[in-house]
Amino acid sequence: MDNSNQAIKLPDLKTLGNAVRLTRKAEGLSQKKLADLVGCSHVSILNLEKGTGSVKLTTAWRILAALGMVGAK
């Protein structure tokens, strides 16, 4: 079966942010340490976790990858 035309349902930003926060804390990382690992500001981490402000998609992807929430591609 070819699934190439099926839309992928993404979580809303607040749900995604909550999952990032829980995963980050489970890994024992501070927002600052995660930001340093990813190469972004801690404000980007804060905005993503709160589901507010704006975070570039590339930055969000790097955060998720650093936490092992997505595979590296």
GIVENWO-V721029 format. One record per residue. N is the residue number from 0. RES is the residue in one small letter. OMEGA is omega as a letter, one per 20 degrees, with the letter a starting at -180 (* if undefined). BURIAL is b if it has 16 or more other C-alpha atoms within 10 Angstrom, else e. Layout:
n=N res=RES omega=OMEGA burial=BURIAL
n=N res=RES omega=OMEGA burial=BURIAL
This chain:
n=0 res=m omega=r burial=e
n=1 res=d omega=a burial=e
n=2 res=n omega=a burial=e
n=3 res=s omega=a burial=e
n=4 res=n omega=a burial=e
n=5 res=q omega=r burial=e
n=6 res=a omega=r burial=e
n=7 res=i omega=r burial=e
n=8 res=k omega=r burial=e
n=9 res=l omega=r burial=e
n=10 res=p omega=r burial=e
n=11 res=d omega=a burial=e
n=12 res=l omega=r burial=e
n=13 res=k omega=r burial=e
n=14 res=t omega=r burial=e
n=15 res=l omega=r burial=b
n=16 res=g omega=r burial=b
n=17 res=n omega=r burial=e
n=18 res=a omega=r burial=e
n=19 res=v omega=a burial=b
n=20 res=r omega=a burial=b
n=21 res=l omega=a burial=e
n=22 res=t omega=r burial=b
n=23 res=r omega=a burial=b
n=24 res=k omega=r burial=e
n=25 res=a omega=r burial=e
n=26 res=e omega=r burial=e
n=27 res=g omega=a burial=e
n=28 res=l omega=r burial=e
n=29 res=s omega=r burial=e
n=30 res=q omega=a burial=b
n=31 res=k omega=a burial=e
n=32 res=k omega=r burial=e
n=33 res=l omega=r burial=b
n=34 res=a omega=r burial=b
n=35 res=d omega=r burial=e
n=36 res=l omega=a burial=e
n=37 res=v omega=a burial=b
n=38 res=g omega=r burial=e
n=39 res=c omega=r burial=b
n=40 res=s omega=r burial=e
n=41 res=h omega=r burial=b
n=42 res=v omega=r burial=e
n=43 res=s omega=r burial=b
n=44 res=i omega=r burial=b
n=45 res=l omega=a burial=b
n=46 res=n omega=r burial=b
n=47 res=l omega=a burial=b
n=48 res=e omega=r burial=b
n=49 res=k omega=a burial=b
n=50 res=g omega=a burial=b
n=51 res=t omega=r burial=e
n=52 res=g omega=r burial=e
n=53 res=s omega=r burial=e
n=54 res=v omega=r burial=b
n=55 res=k omega=r burial=e
n=56 res=l omega=r burial=e
n=57 res=t omega=r burial=e
n=58 res=t omega=r burial=b
n=59 res=a omega=a burial=b
n=60 res=w omega=r burial=b
n=61 res=r omega=r burial=b
n=62 res=i omega=r burial=b
n=63 res=l omega=r burial=b
n=64 res=a omega=a burial=e
n=65 res=a omega=r burial=b
n=66 res=l omega=a burial=b
n=67 res=g omega=a burial=e
n=68 res=m omega=r burial=e
n=69 res=v omega=r burial=e
n=70 res=g omega=r burial=e
n=71 res=a omega=r burial=e
n=72 res=k omega=* burial=e
